[in-house]
Amino acid sequence: QVQLVESGGGLVQPGGSLRLSCAASGSTFSIDVMGWYRQGSGKERELVADITRYGTAKYTDSVKGRFTISRDNAKNTVNLQMSNLKPEDTAVYYCNTFKNTWSGRRDYWGQGTQVTVSS
C-alpha cells in the first residue's frame, strides 16, 4: 500500500501562483511515476503533469509553460508549482502514483486539495 498526503492549494487571484506538495509513504520502493490530476466541477478527472523517478516530465497542453512538476526521490515527494493561474485551473487536484501488478495497474490517490482561481 502507498499513502499520499497533499498540502497546498487554496484561493488565488487570476495570474497568481500556488504550490502543491505531495508526500508518499508506505510501500514506496517500486514507485516510478508520480503525478497530479485535477477534476473540475462537472468534468472528468484529467492528468495535469507527471514525472518519472529519472526526472522526465510531461504536461497537459493547457498548463505547459505555466506549471512545473518536480520530485525528490529521497523524500518521496512531488511538487507542482503553478504560475499565471487562470479561472479554468479551478479544480480539485489529486496526487497520484501507481504500480504495475500481476493483475494490472494499481492506482493510489491522495485525498485531493481544492484550488480556486477567482477575483
GROMACS elastic network, one bead per residue, 0.5 to 0.9 nm:
[ bonds ]
;  ai    aj funct       b0    kb
    1    25     6  0.85899   500
    1    26     6  0.59876   500
    1    27     6  0.54601   500
    1    28     6  0.81907   500
    1   108     6  0.82084   500
    2    24     6  0.66354   500
    2    25     6  0.57799   500
    2    27     6  0.53124   500
    2    28     6  0.63452   500
    2    97     6  0.84331   500
    2    98     6  0.87531   500
    2   108     6  0.65093   500
    2   109     6  0.86767   500
    3    23     6  0.81063   500
    3    24     6  0.55834   500
    3    25     6  0.52017   500
    3    26     6  0.60529   500
    3    27     6  0.82966   500
    3    28     6  0.88411   500
    3   108     6  0.72485   500
    3   109     6  0.76390   500
    3   110     6  0.72069   500
    4    22     6  0.64007   500
    4    23     6  0.56473   500
    4    25     6  0.66118   500
    4    26     6  0.89624   500
    4    95     6  0.68499   500
    4    96     6  0.75647   500
    4    97     6  0.84626   500
    4   108     6  0.73994   500
    4   109     6  0.62772   500
    4   111     6  0.76575   500
    5    21     6  0.82154   500
    5    22     6  0.54088   500
    5    23     6  0.53184   500
    5    24     6  0.66207   500
    5    25     6  0.84833   500
    5    95     6  0.78516   500
    5   109     6  0.86893   500
    5   110     6  0.55146   500
    5   111     6  0.69463   500
    5   112     6  0.85299   500
    6     9     6  0.89697   500
    6    20     6  0.70924   500
    6    21     6  0.55507   500
    6    23     6  0.65499   500
    6    94     6  0.77591   500
    6    95     6  0.67886   500
    6   110     6  0.62794   500
    6   111     6  0.71227   500
    6   112     6  0.68637   500
    6   113     6  0.68270   500
    7    19     6  0.85540   500
    7    20     6  0.58605   500
    7    21     6  0.51987   500
    7    22     6  0.63308   500
    7    23     6  0.86346   500
    7   112     6  0.88526   500
    7   113     6  0.70625   500
    8    18     6  0.73338   500
    8    19     6  0.59354   500
    8    21     6  0.62358   500
    8    22     6  0.88366   500
    8   113     6  0.71779   500
    8   114     6  0.86223   500
    8   115     6  0.85959   500
    9    12     6  0.87464   500
    9    18     6  0.64936   500
    9    19     6  0.68632   500
    9    20     6  0.60384   500
    9    21     6  0.89490   500
    9    92     6  0.88397   500
    9    93     6  0.82397   500
    9   113     6  0.58478   500
    9   114     6  0.56610   500
    9   116     6  0.78885   500
   10    18     6  0.79310   500
   10   113     6  0.78835   500
   10   114     6  0.60280   500
   10   116     6  0.60901   500
   10   117     6  0.84479   500
   11    18     6  0.88790   500
   11   114     6  0.82479   500
   11   115     6  0.61261   500
   11   117     6  0.59430   500
   11   118     6  0.71809   500
   12    15     6  0.82929   500
   12    16     6  0.59709   500
   12    17     6  0.71525   500
   12    18     6  0.75482   500
   12    85     6  0.79719   500
   12   115     6  0.78376   500
   12   116     6  0.62952   500
   12   117     6  0.50209   500
   12   118     6  0.63002   500
   12   119     6  0.76620   500
   13    16     6  0.54843   500
   13    17     6  0.84085   500
   13    85     6  0.76254   500
   13    86     6  0.81434   500
   13    87     6  0.83694   500
   13   116     6  0.83197   500
   13   117     6  0.53958   500
   13   118     6  0.50033   500
   14    17     6  0.85821   500
   14    84     6  0.68714   500
   14    85     6  0.53673   500
   14    86     6  0.50957   500
   14    87     6  0.63814   500
   14   117     6  0.57342   500
   14   118     6  0.59900   500
   14   119     6  0.64694   500
   15    83     6  0.69291   500
   15    86     6  0.63894   500
   15   117     6  0.86587   500
   16    82     6  0.83175   500
   16    83     6  0.60552   500
   16    84     6  0.53672   500
   16    85     6  0.54821   500
   16    86     6  0.82613   500
   16   117     6  0.82586   500
   17    81     6  0.74969   500
   17    82     6  0.53900   500
   17    84     6  0.61751   500
   17    85     6  0.61981   500
   18    80     6  0.82842   500
   18    81     6  0.61932   500
   18    82     6  0.52100   500
   18    83     6  0.66705   500
   18    85     6  0.81662   500
   18   115     6  0.85030   500
   19    79     6  0.69916   500
   19    80     6  0.56433   500
   19    82     6  0.59152   500
   19    83     6  0.85941   500
   20    78     6  0.83937   500
   20    79     6  0.55119   500
   20    80     6  0.50035   500
   20    81     6  0.64526   500
   20    82     6  0.79547   500
   20    93     6  0.86223   500
   20   113     6  0.84614   500
   21    77     6  0.70740   500
   21    78     6  0.59306   500
   21    80     6  0.64521   500
   21    81     6  0.86749   500
   21    95     6  0.84545   500
   22    76     6  0.84009   500
   22    77     6  0.54684   500
   22    78     6  0.52918   500
   22    79     6  0.62292   500
   22    80     6  0.87069   500
   22    95     6  0.63467   500
   22    96     6  0.89408   500
   22   110     6  0.79748   500
   23    75     6  0.76364   500
   23    76     6  0.59407   500
   23    78     6  0.67054   500
   23    79     6  0.88561   500
   23    95     6  0.88856   500
   24    27     6  0.87582   500
   24    28     6  0.69713   500
   24    75     6  0.82163   500
   24    76     6  0.53941   500
   24    77     6  0.61309   500
   24    78     6  0.84161   500
   24    97     6  0.88494   500
   25    28     6  0.61797   500
   25    76     6  0.73163   500
   26    29     6  0.86096   500
   27    30     6  0.75819   500
   27    31     6  0.83328   500
   28    31     6  0.54540   500
   28    76     6  0.75624   500
   29    32     6  0.88237   500
   30    99     6  0.72778   500
   31    34     6  0.76155   500
   31    52     6  0.88840   500
   31    53     6  0.78292   500
   31    97     6  0.70992   500
   31    98     6  0.68573   500
   31    99     6  0.64625   500
   32    51     6  0.83010   500
   32    52     6  0.54804   500
   32    53     6  0.52266   500
   32    54     6  0.83519   500
   32    97     6  0.78590   500
   32    98     6  0.78601   500
   32    99     6  0.79145   500
   33    50     6  0.66393   500
   33    51     6  0.55590   500
   33    53     6  0.62678   500
   33    96     6  0.84605   500
   33    97     6  0.59934   500
   33    98     6  0.70593   500
   33    99     6  0.87253   500
   34    49     6  0.87387   500
   34    50     6  0.56067   500
   34    51     6  0.56258   500
   34    52     6  0.65134   500
   34    53     6  0.79171   500
   34    71     6  0.82689   500
   34    77     6  0.87026   500
   34    78     6  0.68699   500
   34    95     6  0.74976   500
   34    96     6  0.57631   500
   34    98     6  0.75816   500
   35    47     6  0.77206   500
   35    48     6  0.75800   500
   35    49     6  0.56054   500
   35    51     6  0.61149   500
   35    52     6  0.86430   500
   35    69     6  0.80284   500
   35    78     6  0.73651   500
   35    79     6  0.87073   500
   35    80     6  0.87323   500
   35    94     6  0.83450   500
   35    95     6  0.58536   500
   35    96     6  0.51557   500
   35    97     6  0.63427   500
   36    46     6  0.87169   500
   36    47     6  0.62818   500
   36    48     6  0.55280   500
   36    49     6  0.55108   500
   36    50     6  0.62030   500
   36    69     6  0.86165   500
   36    78     6  0.87791   500
   36    79     6  0.87595   500
   36    80     6  0.76470   500
   36    93     6  0.66381   500
   36    94     6  0.55401   500
   36    96     6  0.58339   500
   36    97     6  0.86766   500
   37    45     6  0.64785   500
   37    46     6  0.53391   500
   37    48     6  0.50282   500
   37    49     6  0.70993   500
   37    50     6  0.86140   500
   37    92     6  0.83624   500
   37    93     6  0.56703   500
   37    94     6  0.50848   500
   37    95     6  0.64346   500
   37    96     6  0.70865   500
   38    44     6  0.83780   500
   38    45     6  0.54320   500
   38    46     6  0.54905   500
   38    47     6  0.65741   500
   38    48     6  0.65582   500
   38    89     6  0.86408   500
   38    90     6  0.87197   500
   38    91     6  0.58386   500
   38    92     6  0.54133   500
   38    94     6  0.58520   500
   38    95     6  0.87418   500
   38   112     6  0.85482   500
   39    42     6  0.81010   500
   39    43     6  0.60570   500
   39    44     6  0.58471   500
   39    46     6  0.63756   500
   39    90     6  0.85182   500
   39    91     6  0.52168   500
   39    92     6  0.53164   500
   39    93     6  0.65724   500
   39    94     6  0.81447   500
   40    43     6  0.51773   500
   40    44     6  0.72157   500
   40    45     6  0.73819   500
   40    46     6  0.89946   500
   40    88     6  0.83552   500
   40    89     6  0.80033   500
   40    90     6  0.63585   500
   40    92     6  0.63445   500
   40    93     6  0.87411   500
   41    44     6  0.84375   500
   41    90     6  0.85364   500
   41    91     6  0.68296   500
   41    92     6  0.84782   500
   43    46     6  0.86308   500
   46    60     6  0.86642   500
   47    50     6  0.76866   500
   47    59     6  0.79006   500
   47    60     6  0.67583   500
   48    58     6  0.84692   500
   48    59     6  0.58250   500
   48    60     6  0.53177   500
   48    61     6  0.86669   500
   48    62     6  0.85154   500
   48    63     6  0.72997   500
   48    67     6  0.88661   500
   48    93     6  0.87985   500
   49    57     6  0.70427   500
   49    58     6  0.55075   500
   49    60     6  0.62529   500
   49    63     6  0.84646   500
   49    67     6  0.83520   500
   49    68     6  0.81985   500
   49    69     6  0.67092   500
   49    80     6  0.83043   500
   50    56     6  0.82520   500
   50    57     6  0.56018   500
   50    58     6  0.56342   500
   50    59     6  0.67993   500
   50    69     6  0.69840   500
   50    70     6  0.88173   500
   50    96     6  0.86649   500
   51    54     6  0.78565   500
   51    55     6  0.57820   500
   51    56     6  0.53279   500
   51    58     6  0.65540   500
   51    69     6  0.70002   500
   51    70     6  0.72467   500
   51    71     6  0.74415   500
   51    78     6  0.84857   500
   52    55     6  0.52038   500
   52    56     6  0.52496   500
   52    57     6  0.65819   500
   52    71     6  0.85658   500
   53    56     6  0.75235   500
   53    71     6  0.76637   500
   53    72     6  0.85509   500
   53    73     6  0.66622   500
   54    73     6  0.89600   500
   55    70     6  0.76151   500
   55    71     6  0.73702   500
   57    68     6  0.88092   500
   57    69     6  0.71017   500
   57    70     6  0.82314   500
   58    64     6  0.87930   500
   58    69     6  0.85771   500
   59    62     6  0.81281   500
   59    63     6  0.66262   500
   59    64     6  0.59854   500
   59    67     6  0.81418   500
   59    68     6  0.85261   500
   59    69     6  0.85773   500
   60    63     6  0.59244   500
   60    64     6  0.66088   500
   61    64     6  0.53885   500
   61    65     6  0.89569   500
   62    65     6  0.87675   500
   62    66     6  0.86276   500
   63    66     6  0.53790   500
   63    67     6  0.56265   500
   63    68     6  0.87359   500
   63    82     6  0.85075   500
   63    89     6  0.86651   500
   64    67     6  0.62193   500
   64    68     6  0.81783   500
   65    68     6  0.77543   500
   65    83     6  0.87107   500
   66    81     6  0.83069   500
   66    82     6  0.61404   500
   66    83     6  0.51242   500
   66    84     6  0.60713   500
   66    85     6  0.76267   500
   67    80     6  0.67368   500
   67    81     6  0.55252   500
   67    83     6  0.59822   500
   67    84     6  0.84556   500
   67    85     6  0.88443   500
   68    79     6  0.80987   500
   68    80     6  0.56989   500
   68    81     6  0.50792   500
   68    82     6  0.65760   500
   68    83     6  0.84807   500
   69    78     6  0.71758   500
   69    79     6  0.56470   500
   69    81     6  0.63350   500
   69    82     6  0.87102   500
   70    77     6  0.85022   500
   70    78     6  0.57195   500
   70    79     6  0.52463   500
   70    80     6  0.65493   500
   70    81     6  0.81401   500
   71    75     6  0.86253   500
   71    76     6  0.75105   500
   71    77     6  0.57231   500
   71    79     6  0.61783   500
   71    80     6  0.89210   500
   72    75     6  0.54921   500
   72    76     6  0.58083   500
   72    77     6  0.52827   500
   72    78     6  0.64075   500
   72    79     6  0.85992   500
   73    77     6  0.66285   500
   73    78     6  0.83562   500
   74    77     6  0.80052   500
   75    78     6  0.88916   500
   78    95     6  0.83216   500
   82    85     6  0.66200   500
   83    86     6  0.89038   500
   85    88     6  0.82637   500
   85    89     6  0.64759   500
   85    90     6  0.87044   500
   85   117     6  0.67018   500
   86    89     6  0.53892   500
   86    90     6  0.75465   500
   86   117     6  0.60996   500
   86   118     6  0.80115   500
   87    90     6  0.56105   500
   87   116     6  0.73650   500
   87   118     6  0.59043   500
   87   119     6  0.87607   500
   88    91     6  0.80411   500
   88   117     6  0.76061   500
   89   115     6  0.75444   500
   89   116     6  0.74665   500
   89   117     6  0.67155   500
   90    93     6  0.88968   500
   90   114     6  0.77749   500
   90   115     6  0.53904   500
   90   117     6  0.54428   500
   90   118     6  0.82709   500
   91   113     6  0.84228   500
   91   114     6  0.60569   500
   91   115     6  0.55255   500
   91   116     6  0.66036   500
   91   117     6  0.88328   500
   92   112     6  0.58480   500
   92   113     6  0.53555   500
   92   115     6  0.60080   500
   92   116     6  0.84573   500
   93   110     6  0.88885   500
   93   111     6  0.88708   500
   93   112     6  0.53193   500
   93   113     6  0.52549   500
   93   114     6  0.62035   500
   93   115     6  0.69777   500
   94   109     6  0.65030   500
   94   110     6  0.56256   500
   94   111     6  0.67355   500
   94   113     6  0.66040   500
   94   114     6  0.89984   500
   95   108     6  0.82588   500
   95   109     6  0.57477   500
   95   110     6  0.51064   500
   95   111     6  0.79750   500
   95   112     6  0.70581   500
   95   113     6  0.89294   500
   96   107     6  0.70293   500
   96   108     6  0.56554   500
   96   110     6  0.65709   500
   97   106     6  0.86062   500
   97   107     6  0.59866   500
   97   108     6  0.53876   500
   97   109     6  0.68972   500
   98   105     6  0.66309   500
   98   106     6  0.53963   500
   98   108     6  0.57023   500
   98   109     6  0.86770   500
   99   104     6  0.83535   500
   99   105     6  0.58011   500
   99   106     6  0.52493   500
   99   107     6  0.66393   500
   99   108     6  0.83677   500
  100   103     6  0.79356   500
  100   104     6  0.56892   500
  100   106     6  0.61950   500
  100   107     6  0.87871   500
  101   104     6  0.50671   500
  101   105     6  0.59583   500
  101   106     6  0.67861   500
  102   105     6  0.83574   500
  103   106     6  0.84007   500
  109   112     6  0.79623   500
  110   113     6  0.85279   500
